[in-house]
Amino acid sequence: MTPPETLTAKGRQTRDAIELAARKLFAERGFHGTTLADITSAAGKSSAVFYRYFDDKEDLLASLAESFLHDIVEPSGTRVPLPESPQDSDYFTTVVTGYWNLFRQNIGIMIAVAQLGATQPRFAQVQHEFRRFGMDMVAESVRRAREQGYAQDLEPEHIAAAIALLFENFTVVVVGKPDTELQISDADAIRTLSTIWKKTLYGF
C-alpha cells in the first residue's frame, strides 16, 4: 500500500476517485451493502489498483472517517462562537445548519462507522471522536447559559451527551433512511434541533 504522503499527482487523483466512489456508495447502499467490486467499478479502477492504496474496504472507510474528522469536523469546531444572549436564536440556527449540512454530505461514513464501531475498537474510537466534537460544543453552550443566569440546574457534560446523541440518532433516521415514514425537510429538521437545544438551555 502506498502511503498518502508519497503519492504523485496522478496517484492522488486515483485515490481520490476511489474515495469519492466509496463515499457515494456507502451513502446509497451502506457499508455492508457495498462490495469492493462496486467501489472499483464506480471509480473506473481495477482491484489491483485499489490495493495499491488500501488494505481492504475497512481500511478505506477508516481513511475516509479520519479525513472527515481531522480535515473538516475539528477545524469547523474552532470557528464556532457561543450564544451572545438568551435571545440569540441565530446562534443555534447557524450552528445546527452547519452541522446538518456537514453530516448530510458524509452520512454514509457516519452510518458505516457506527455499524463497525459496535464490534471493532478501531471504529468505536473514531465514533467517540465524532461525538466528542459535538459534546464539547454543547457543553460550552451550557456553561455560557449558566454564566448568563440560566441552566443553573443543568450539568454541562450530561446535557452535552444527551443532546449530541439525540442529534446523531435523529440525523441518521432522517437523512440516512430516506424510505422511513418520518419525512422531514432540511429546514424543519434544523428548526427542530435548534429549538430543542435553545429551550434546553434557556427554557424558551
JOVEN-V542858 format. One record per residue. SS is DSSP state (alpha for helix, beta for strand, coil for the rest). PSI is psi in degrees with one decimal (NA if undefined). D_CENTER is the distance of its C-alpha to the mean C-alpha in Angstrom with 1 decimal. Layout:
# JOVEN-V542858
ss,psi,d_center
SS,PSI,D_CENTER
SS,PSI,D_CENTER
This chain:
# JOVEN-V542858
ss,psi,d_center
coil,132.2,26.8
coil,123.8,26.9
coil,138.8,24.9
alpha,-36.9,22.6
alpha,-12.4,24.6
alpha,4.5,27.8
coil,145.5,26.9
coil,173.7,29.2
alpha,-40.1,28.1
alpha,-39.7,28.7
alpha,-39.5,26.9
alpha,-39.4,23.8
alpha,-41.3,24.1
alpha,-45.6,24.5
alpha,-42.4,21.5
alpha,-38.9,19.4
alpha,-40.9,20.9
alpha,-43.6,20.0
alpha,-40.0,16.3
alpha,-43.4,16.2
alpha,-43.4,18.1
alpha,-43.5,15.9
alpha,-45.6,12.7
alpha,-44.1,14.8
alpha,-38.7,16.4
alpha,-38.1,13.6
alpha,-37.7,12.3
alpha,-40.0,16.0
alpha,-10.1,17.4
coil,163.2,14.9
coil,-49.0,15.3
coil,-22.7,18.6
coil,-0.8,19.9
coil,125.2,19.6
coil,163.8,22.4
alpha,-36.3,22.9
alpha,-36.0,25.7
alpha,-43.6,23.4
alpha,-49.0,21.3
alpha,-36.3,24.4
alpha,-46.2,26.1
alpha,-31.9,23.5
alpha,-11.9,23.4
coil,30.7,27.2
coil,163.2,27.5
coil,164.3,29.4
alpha,-33.0,28.2
alpha,-40.0,30.3
alpha,-41.8,28.4
alpha,-46.3,25.1
alpha,-6.8,26.5
alpha,-23.2,27.3
alpha,-26.9,23.7
coil,148.5,22.1
coil,-38.1,23.7
coil,-174.1,22.1
alpha,-36.9,19.2
alpha,-37.5,17.4
alpha,-39.1,18.1
alpha,-46.1,16.5
alpha,-43.0,13.3
alpha,-40.0,13.4
alpha,-44.1,14.1
alpha,-44.7,11.2
alpha,-43.4,8.7
alpha,-36.0,10.8
alpha,-43.3,11.2
alpha,-44.7,7.6
alpha,-51.4,7.7
alpha,-26.0,11.3
alpha,-23.1,12.0
alpha,-56.1,9.4
alpha,-54.7,7.4
alpha,-45.6,10.7
alpha,-36.6,13.1
alpha,-31.6,11.7
alpha,-29.0,12.2
coil,-13.4,15.8
coil,2.4,16.7
coil,122.1,16.0
coil,-168.7,19.4
coil,158.9,20.6
coil,133.1,22.5
coil,-34.2,26.0
coil,170.1,27.7
coil,-20.8,27.3
coil,0.3,27.9
coil,66.8,25.0
alpha,-28.9,23.1
alpha,-32.7,21.8
alpha,-52.4,19.7
alpha,-41.4,17.7
alpha,-42.7,17.5
alpha,-46.5,16.5
alpha,-43.5,13.6
alpha,-36.9,12.3
alpha,-44.9,12.9
alpha,-44.4,11.0
alpha,-48.5,7.9
alpha,-47.6,8.7
alpha,-39.9,9.5
alpha,-46.2,6.7
alpha,-28.4,4.4
alpha,-42.5,7.9
alpha,-20.6,8.6
coil,24.5,6.1
alpha,-33.2,6.6
alpha,-40.4,9.1
alpha,-44.9,7.5
alpha,-45.9,5.4
alpha,-42.7,8.8
alpha,-41.8,10.8
alpha,-40.6,9.7
alpha,-40.9,10.4
alpha,-46.7,13.6
alpha,-25.7,14.8
alpha,-21.4,13.9
coil,-23.2,16.6
coil,-14.5,19.2
coil,118.2,18.3
alpha,-34.2,18.0
alpha,-44.5,16.5
alpha,-26.7,13.2
alpha,-38.2,13.7
alpha,-41.3,13.7
alpha,-43.5,10.5
alpha,-39.9,8.9
alpha,-39.4,11.1
alpha,-37.3,10.0
alpha,-50.3,6.4
alpha,-38.9,8.5
alpha,-37.0,11.2
alpha,-50.9,9.6
alpha,-40.0,9.4
alpha,-40.3,12.6
alpha,-40.6,14.5
alpha,-45.7,14.0
alpha,-41.8,15.3
alpha,-41.1,18.0
alpha,-36.8,19.3
alpha,-33.2,19.6
alpha,-43.3,21.6
alpha,-37.4,23.8
alpha,-43.7,24.4
alpha,-38.1,25.5
alpha,-39.0,27.8
alpha,-30.0,29.3
coil,1.8,30.0
coil,8.6,31.8
coil,173.9,29.3
coil,32.4,27.2
coil,-27.0,29.9
coil,9.2,29.5
coil,133.1,25.7
coil,115.0,24.5
alpha,-47.3,21.5
alpha,-36.7,19.8
alpha,-45.9,20.4
alpha,-39.2,19.3
alpha,-43.7,16.1
alpha,-43.8,15.3
alpha,-46.2,16.5
alpha,-41.1,14.6
alpha,-42.5,11.2
alpha,-36.4,11.8
alpha,-47.5,13.3
alpha,-47.7,10.4
alpha,-49.0,8.1
alpha,-38.1,11.2
alpha,-44.6,12.3
alpha,-42.9,9.4
alpha,-42.9,9.8
alpha,-45.3,13.5
alpha,-43.7,13.8
alpha,-41.8,11.6
alpha,-13.5,11.6
coil,73.0,15.3
coil,-16.9,17.2
coil,2.3,20.5
coil,159.6,20.2
coil,-18.2,22.8
coil,92.6,20.4
coil,111.0,20.4
coil,133.1,18.8
coil,161.6,18.6
alpha,-44.2,15.8
alpha,-42.8,18.3
alpha,-37.3,19.2
alpha,-45.2,15.8
alpha,-43.1,15.1
alpha,-41.1,18.7
alpha,-49.7,18.3
alpha,-39.4,15.4
alpha,-42.4,17.2
alpha,-43.6,20.4
alpha,-46.1,19.4
alpha,-50.0,18.0
alpha,-45.3,21.1
alpha,-31.0,23.6
alpha,-38.1,22.5
alpha,-44.6,23.4
alpha,-13.4,26.4
coil,2.9,27.7
coil,NA,28.0
